[in-house]
C-alpha cells in the first residue's frame, strides 16, 4: 500500500513539473550563469527579465522570446513583457525585408502584443508610440499620427514621437513647415544627448534644406557622424541617410526616453557605485552633460574615487562632446593627483597628456618619448611599481633610443610582455628592430 502511494505521489510530482514553464530550448551559452540561477530560483522574474534583455541586445531573438514567454506564463499581467515581445517581432520583421508576406505577418504579431499592452495598461505611452510606429511602417499614417499624439500627451518627453510625427507631415501629408517644427522640437528636447537624438538631427538638416531655413554647418554634420547615423558623409548632403528621413523604432520597456526622469535601473541612485553606473550609462549614450552631473555627485561622495575623475576627464576630452574642454579634462586628473600624488593611473594619464602636448608642437615621436620631463613620470611609476608594464615599456624605449643599450632595453621589454601580454606586438617590434627577438 505504501509503495503504491509513493508511486502515485511521484507521478503527481512529475506531471506537475511538466506543466511548469520551462527555459532552455533556445539556450544561449554565454549567459549560463543566468540560466543556472533561474533553475535555482524559478520565481525570480527580475532575473528572467535581465536575461531576456541581454538576449535581446545580442539579437538572440528566439532565446529572448522564450524567456519572455516564461515570464508571461508566470505573470500574465506583466505588460512590459508584452511590450518587449512586440519589439522582438519588429526585429524579425526587419530581418525579413525580402519576403513582404513574412514581414507583414511579423508586424501583425507585433501589433497584437502592443494591443495586449494597452489592454493591460491603457496609459502606457511607449506602447502607444510603438503601435504607432508599426502602423506607420504598414502605411497607416493617419492612425500612427493619432497614436503619436496620444503618446506625447501621456509623456511629452518622448522625442521619438515628435521626430516620427515630423516625418509623417513631411513625407505623407506634404506639410513641410509642420514637419520641420516637430523635428526641431525633437532635437531641442534633449540637446545634451547626441546619440539619442542623432536621427532627429539628421532629419532636421533635410527639413532645413526643404524649407530653405538657415545654413548647414560643419558641426551639424559632425554631430550626425558621431551619432552613428549610417552613410553620414560630410561632402554631400544627400548621402546623410539611406532613405530621405530616419524614423525611431519601437522602444523597449527599459529604453531611456527622458534622461532627466528615468534611470537605467529601478531606484534613484544614492551610493557612489550607483552614481558611477548611471554616469557611465550616460557617457556611453553620448549624454555628456548628464554624465558629468552624476560624476560630480560621485566625487562629492567619495573624493578619492579615481574612476570618476578619469571618466569625467574622458567625457570632456571626447570629440563627440559639443562642450569639449581639454582644460576641464585636465583639471579632473590634476585634482586627483593633489589628493593622491602616487596614484599610478593618474600619473600615466598626466605623462600621456605631456606626450600629446609635445606632439602638437610638431615634435618628433622619438624625441618626445625620451624627453626628460616625460621620464620623470616614467621613473616615478617604475619606483612605485617595478613591474608596471607601461613603465617597463618606456624604460625599454629609453635605453634603446637614448643609450643604445640594447641588452638593458631587451630586459625591460621582455619583462613588459611577460607582465602584460597586450604589449607583446609592440615589444616584439622593438626587439626585432634591435635584432633581439628570439
C-alpha positions in Angstrom: 0.0 0.0 0.0 2.8 2.4 1.0 4.7 1.5 -2.2 1.6 2.3 -4.4 1.1 5.6 -2.6 4.7 6.5 -3.1 4.4 5.8 -6.9 1.2 7.9 -7.1 2.9 10.9 -5.4 6.0 10.5 -7.6 3.8 10.5 -10.7 1.9 13.6 -9.5 5.2 15.5 -9.0 6.4 14.5 -12.4 3.2 15.6 -14.0 3.2 18.9 -12.2 6.7 19.6 -13.2 5.7 19.1 -16.9 3.2 21.8 -16.6 5.7 24.3 -15.2 7.1 27.0 -17.6 10.5 26.0 -18.8 13.5 27.8 -20.2 16.3 26.1 -22.2 15.2 25.1 -25.7 16.9 28.2 -27.1 19.6 28.3 -24.5 22.3 30.9 -25.1 25.6 29.6 -23.6 27.3 32.9 -22.8 24.6 33.5 -20.2 24.9 30.1 -18.4 25.1 31.8 -15.0 21.6 33.4 -15.6 20.1 30.0 -16.6 21.7 28.4 -13.6 20.4 31.0 -11.1 16.9 30.8 -12.7 16.9 27.0 -12.3 17.7 27.5 -8.6 15.1 30.3 -8.2 12.5 29.8 -10.9 10.2 32.5 -9.5 12.8 35.3 -9.7 11.2 37.2 -12.6 13.5 40.2 -12.3 16.4 37.9 -13.1 14.5 36.4 -16.0 13.8 39.9 -17.4 17.5 40.7 -17.1 18.3 37.6 -19.1 15.7 38.4 -21.7 17.0 42.0 -22.1 20.6 40.7 -22.6 19.5 38.2 -25.2 17.5 41.0 -27.0 20.6 43.2 -27.0 22.6 40.4 -28.6 19.8 39.9 -31.2 19.2 36.3 -29.9 15.5 36.7 -30.7 14.4 33.1 -30.0 16.2 32.9 -26.7 14.8 36.2 -25.6 11.3 35.3 -26.8 11.4 32.0 -24.8 12.3 33.9 -21.6 9.6 36.5 -22.1 7.0 33.7 -22.6 8.2 32.1 -19.4 7.7 35.5 -17.6 4.2 35.9 -19.1 3.1 32.4 -18.1 4.2 33.2 -14.5 2.8 36.7 -14.6 0.1 37.0 -17.2 -0.5 40.8 -16.5 3.1 41.8 -17.0 2.5 44.4 -19.7 6.2 45.3 -20.0 7.0 41.8 -21.2 4.3 42.0 -23.9 5.8 45.3 -25.0 9.3 43.8 -25.3 7.9 40.7 -27.2 6.4 43.2 -29.6 9.9 44.6 -30.2 11.2 41.1 -30.9 8.6 40.7 -33.7 9.6 44.1 -35.0 13.2 42.8 -35.2 12.0 39.7 -37.0 10.1 41.8 -39.5 13.1 44.0 -40.1 15.2 40.9 -40.8 12.8 39.6 -43.5 12.6 42.6 -45.8 12.9 40.5 -48.9 9.8 38.5 -48.0 7.0 41.1 -47.7 4.4 38.5 -46.7 6.5 37.3 -43.7 7.4 40.9 -42.8 3.6 41.8 -42.7 2.9 38.7 -40.5 5.6 39.8 -38.0 4.3 43.3 -37.9 0.9 41.9 -37.2 2.3 39.9 -34.4 4.0 43.0 -33.0 0.7 44.8 -33.2 -1.1 42.0 -31.3 1.4 42.4 -28.4 1.2 46.2 -28.3 -2.6 45.9 -28.3 -2.3 43.5 -25.3 -0.1 46.0 -23.5 -2.7 48.7 -24.0 -5.4 46.4 -22.8 -3.5 45.8 -19.6 -2.2 49.4 -19.2 -4.1 51.9 -21.5 -1.8 54.8 -20.4 1.5 53.2 -21.3 3.0 55.9 -23.6 5.7 53.7 -25.0 3.1 51.1 -26.2 1.1 53.8 -28.0 4.3 55.1 -29.6 5.4 51.5 -30.6 2.0 50.7 -32.1 2.1 54.0 -34.0 5.5 53.1 -35.4 4.2 49.7 -36.7 1.2 51.3 -38.3 3.4 53.9 -39.9 5.5 51.1 -41.4 2.4 49.5 -42.7 1.4 52.7 -44.4 -1.4 53.6 -42.0 0.0 57.1 -41.3 -3.2 58.7 -40.0 -3.7 56.1 -37.3 0.0 56.4 -36.5 -0.3 60.2 -36.2 -3.2 59.9 -33.7 -1.2 57.4 -31.6 2.0 59.5 -31.5 -0.1 62.5 -30.3 -1.7 60.3 -27.6 1.8 59.1 -26.6 3.0 62.7 -26.3 0.0 63.6 -24.1 1.0 60.9 -21.7 4.7 61.6 -21.9 5.7 64.9 -23.6 9.4 63.9 -23.3 9.2 61.2 -26.0 11.4 62.9 -28.6 10.9 59.8 -30.8 7.2 60.6 -31.2 7.9 64.3 -32.2 10.5 63.1 -34.8 8.2 60.5 -36.3 5.3 63.0 -36.5 7.6 65.3 -38.4 8.3 62.6 -40.9 4.6 61.9 -41.4 3.9 65.6 -42.1 6.9 65.9 -44.4 6.6 62.7 -46.4 2.9 61.8 -46.3 0.9 65.0 -45.6 3.4 67.2 -47.5 3.2 69.9 -44.8 6.9 70.9 -44.8 6.6 73.6 -42.2 4.8 71.5 -39.6 7.2 68.6 -40.3 10.2 70.9 -39.6 8.6 72.2 -36.4 8.1 68.7 -35.0 11.6 67.6 -35.9 13.1 70.8 -34.5 11.3 70.2 -31.2 12.7 66.6 -31.1 16.3 67.9 -31.3 15.6 70.5 -28.7 14.2 68.2 -26.0 17.5 66.6 -25.1 20.4 68.6 -26.5 22.9 67.0 -24.1 22.4 63.5 -25.6 23.8 63.4 -29.2 23.4 59.7 -29.7 19.8 59.7 -28.6 18.6 62.4 -31.0 21.1 61.8 -33.8 18.4 60.6 -36.2 16.3 63.6 -35.5 19.3 65.9 -36.1 19.9 64.2 -39.5 16.2 64.7 -40.3 16.4 68.4 -39.2 19.1 69.0 -41.8 16.8 67.6 -44.5 13.9 69.6 -43.2 16.0 72.8 -43.1 17.0 72.1 -46.7 13.4 71.6 -47.9 12.2 74.7 -46.1 15.3 76.7 -47.0 15.9 77.6 -43.4 19.4 78.7 -42.2 22.6 77.1 -43.2 24.2 73.7 -42.6 27.4 74.0 -40.5 30.3 71.6 -40.3 29.3 71.0 -36.6 25.8 69.9 -37.7 27.5 67.3 -39.9 29.9 66.3 -37.2 27.1 65.7 -34.8 25.5 63.3 -37.2 28.7 61.4 -37.8 29.2 61.0 -34.0 25.6 59.9 -33.5 26.3 56.9 -35.7 23.8 57.8 -38.5 24.5 55.4 -41.4 26.1 56.8 -44.6 26.8 60.1 -43.0 29.1 61.9 -45.4 30.4 65.5 -44.8 30.9 66.0 -48.5 27.4 65.5 -49.8 24.2 66.3 -48.0 22.2 63.7 -50.0 24.4 60.9 -48.5 23.4 61.5 -44.9 20.7 58.9 -44.8 19.8 55.6 -46.5 16.3 57.0 -47.0 15.2 60.7 -47.0 14.3 60.5 -43.3 15.1 58.4 -40.2 12.2 57.1 -38.0 12.7 56.0 -34.4 11.9 52.3 -34.0 9.9 50.8 -31.1 11.0 51.3 -27.6 11.8 48.5 -25.1 10.4 48.9 -21.6 13.9 49.6 -20.4 14.9 52.1 -23.1 15.6 55.6 -22.0 13.1 58.2 -23.1 13.7 61.1 -20.8 17.1 61.0 -19.2 16.2 63.6 -16.6 13.4 61.5 -15.3 14.3 57.9 -16.0 17.2 55.7 -14.9 18.7 52.5 -16.4 18.0 50.8 -13.1 15.0 50.6 -10.8 15.7 53.0 -8.0 17.1 56.5 -7.9 20.9 56.3 -7.3 22.2 57.0 -3.8 25.5 55.2 -3.5 28.8 56.1 -5.1 28.7 52.9 -7.2 25.1 53.7 -8.4 26.1 57.3 -9.4 29.1 56.0 -11.3 27.0 53.3 -13.0 24.5 56.0 -14.1 27.2 58.3 -15.3 28.8 55.5 -17.3 25.5 54.7 -18.9 25.0 58.4 -20.0 28.6 58.6 -21.2 28.1 55.5 -23.4 24.9 57.1 -24.8 26.7 60.4 -25.5 24.6 62.2 -22.8 27.7 64.2 -21.7 26.1 66.9 -19.5 24.2 64.2 -17.5 27.3 62.1 -17.3 29.3 65.0 -15.7 26.4 65.8 -13.4 26.5 62.3 -11.8 30.2 62.0 -11.9 30.4 65.2 -9.8 28.0 63.7 -7.3 30.1 60.6 -7.3 33.2 62.7 -6.5 31.3 64.7 -3.9 30.5 61.4 -2.0 34.0 59.9 -2.5 36.7 62.4 -3.3 39.3 59.6 -3.9 37.3 57.7 -6.5 39.7 57.8 -9.4 37.4 56.1 -11.8 35.0 59.1 -11.5 37.8 61.6 -12.2 39.1 59.6 -15.1 35.7 59.2 -16.7 34.9 62.9 -16.2 38.2 63.7 -18.0 37.3 61.3 -20.8 33.9 63.0 -21.2 35.4 66.5 -21.5 38.0 65.1 -23.9 35.5 63.4 -26.2 35.3 64.7 -29.8 31.6 63.9 -29.7 31.0 66.4 -26.8 29.6 69.7 -28.0 31.2 71.3 -24.9 34.5 69.6 -25.3 37.0 71.2 -22.9 40.6 69.9 -22.6 41.3 72.3 -19.7 38.5 70.9 -17.6 39.5 67.3 -18.6 43.0 68.0 -17.3 41.7 69.7 -14.1 39.9 66.4 -13.0 43.2 64.4 -13.2 45.3 67.2 -11.6 42.8 67.5 -8.8 43.0 63.8 -8.1 46.8 63.9 -8.1 46.8 66.6 -5.5 44.8 64.2 -3.3 47.0 61.2 -4.1 50.3 62.1 -5.8 51.4 58.4 -6.0 48.3 57.1 -7.8 49.8 55.3 -10.9 46.9 55.5 -13.4 46.7 59.3 -12.8 50.5 59.7 -13.3 50.2 57.7 -16.5 47.4 60.0 -17.7 49.4 63.1 -17.0 52.5 61.6 -18.7 50.4 60.7 -21.8 49.0 64.3 -21.8 52.5 65.6 -21.9 53.3 63.4 -24.9 50.2 64.7 -26.7 51.2 68.3 -25.9 54.7 67.9 -27.3 53.4 66.1 -30.4 51.1 69.0 -31.0 54.2 71.2 -31.1 55.3 69.1 -34.2 58.0 67.4 -32.2 59.3 64.0 -33.5 57.9 61.0 -31.7 61.3 59.6 -30.7 62.3 62.9 -29.2 59.1 63.2 -27.2 59.2 59.7 -25.6 62.8 60.4 -24.5 62.0 63.9 -23.2 63.5 64.2 -19.6 60.2 65.7 -18.3 58.3 62.7 -19.6 60.8 60.4 -18.0 60.3 62.0 -14.6 56.9 60.3 -14.6 58.3 57.0 -16.1 60.9 56.8 -13.3 58.4 57.7 -10.6 56.0 55.0 -11.7 58.8 52.4 -12.0 60.0 53.2 -8.4 56.4 52.9 -7.1 55.7 49.7 -9.1 58.8 48.0 -10.6 56.7 45.5 -12.7 54.3 48.1 -14.1 54.1 47.2 -17.9 53.7 50.9 -19.0 56.9 51.9 -17.1 58.8 48.8 -18.3 58.0 49.5 -21.9 59.0 53.2 -21.7 62.2 52.3 -19.8 63.0 49.9 -22.7 62.4 52.7 -25.2 64.7 55.0 -23.3 67.6 52.5 -23.2 67.0 51.6 -26.9 66.8 55.1 -28.3 68.8 57.3 -25.9 71.5 55.0 -24.6 71.8 52.4 -27.4 72.0 49.8 -24.7 70.1 47.0 -26.4 70.8 44.5 -23.7 69.2 46.7 -21.0 66.4 47.7 -23.3 65.7 44.0 -24.0 65.5 43.2 -20.3 62.8 45.8 -19.8 60.9 44.8 -23.0 60.8 41.1 -22.1 59.6 41.8 -18.6 56.9 44.1 -20.0 55.3 41.5 -22.3 55.6 38.8 -19.5 53.6 41.1 -17.2 51.1 42.2 -19.8 50.7 40.1 -23.0 48.8 43.0 -24.6 52.2 44.7 -25.1 53.5 41.6 -27.0 53.1 43.1 -30.5 54.7 46.4 -29.6 57.6 44.8 -27.7 58.3 42.2 -30.5 58.5 45.1 -33.0 61.1 46.8 -30.8 63.1 43.6 -30.2 63.1 43.0 -34.0 64.5 46.5 -34.6 67.4 45.6 -32.2 67.8 42.1 -33.6 66.9 40.7 -30.2 63.7 38.8 -31.0 64.3 35.1 -30.3 
